[in-house]
Amino acid sequence: VQLQACGGGLVQAGGSLTLSCAAPERTISMFNVGWFRRAPGKEREFVAAIRWSGETYYADSVKGRFTISKDNAKNTVVLQMNSLKPEDTAVYLCAVRPRGQATAFSTTYHSRTSYPYWGQGTQVTVSS
């Protein structure tokens, strides 16, 4: 599954950005989709995920500021990021996990090893 993430950029603290994850050759809404980020010198960390059926999950650090959703008309998964902070600066990557895996998505959504397919990422930089 090929994934394309876009929408990153440079924004001041308190600003907003909208990231999109597309799977041009698939119906992305039928997958479980996760957003992760990788900051300089840090390991890849979970940000948000949406199950194929619509349930959403968030890291504590972004809860209340970020929203993940599906845009079926555009065949994308959107990560709306509000009230951005300098510590949100990172490369943001989207990933998908097919349905029907042995382990429940509700218990594995936060684990990067749960997702076999990854996009290249988009840079988000938040200035103070």
N, C-alpha and C positions, 0 to 999 in steps of 0.2 A: 504494500500500500504506500503510494507516494503522498507525502504531505507537504503543504506549503504554508508557512506562517508569515504573516506580514502585519504591518501597522505600527512597528516600533518607531522610536524617534527620541528627540531631546525635548524635555519638558521641565518646567520649574516645579519645585515642591508645591504641593497643593493642587496641581493640575491633573488632567485626565488624558488617557490614551485608550484606544480601542484596538485590540489585537484580533486577528482572524486566522483560523486554521481551516484550510481547504484540502479536500482529497478529490482532485479533479476526475479521477476515474471510478470513484466509488460514491455511494450515498453515505456521507459521513454520519448522518443522524442514526444510522443503524449500528454504529460502533460505540464503545465506551471511549471517551476522550479525556485526556488529561493535559494540563499545562504544568510545566516545570520551569525552573529558572536556575541559571548558573552564574553566580557572581564571581568576580576575580578572586582567586585564592580560596574559593569555597566549593564544596561539593554541590552537585545538582540537588535541588530541593523541590518538593511538591508545592504547588500553588493552589490549583483547583481542578476539579474533575466533574464530568457529567456522565451519568449512566445513559445507556441507549434509551431507557424508559423515562429519563428526565430528572432523576434524583441528582442533586448537586452536593458537592463536598468541597470544603475550603480549609486551607491552612489557617491556624489561629492568627498568624501575622497579617493576613489579608482579609479576614472575615469582617464584613461590614463595609469594606472599601471596594472589593472586587466582586464582579458578578459574571458567572459563566452561563452561557445560554446557547441554544441552537437557532440558527437562521436557516430554516428548511428551504426557503425560496432561493437562497444563494448557496445552499449546500455547504455551509460553513459552521464552525463553532466559534463563538465570539467570547472574548475575555474583556469585559469593560473594567477599566482600572481608574478609580477615582481617588482623590486625596492622596496622590502619590507622594512618597517620601524618598529621600536620597538612598535609603537602604533598600529600596525596590530596584535600584540599578542592577541590571543583569541582562544576560541573553535569555530570552524566553523561548521555550521549545514546546511544541505540541506533540502529542503521542496518542496512538490509538491501540486499543486492545479489542480483538474480536469478541463477539458474544460466545457463550457456551463453553467457557473455560472451566477447568476442574475446580478452581477456587473462586469463591464469590467475589465479585467486584467490590461489594460493600466492605470487605475486609482487606482489600489489596490496592485500592485506588491510589493510595499515597506512595506506593512502592514503585520505583522506576523500573524494577525488574518485571513488573506486571505488564509492561507495554512492549510488544515486540517491534512496533513500527514508530519511527521518529522522523520529524521534520528537521530542517537545518537550523531553525531559530531566527529570532529577530531581536535586535539590540534595543533595549530601553535604558535611557539615561535620564536620571532625575537630578537636577541641579538644586543646590540649596540657596 
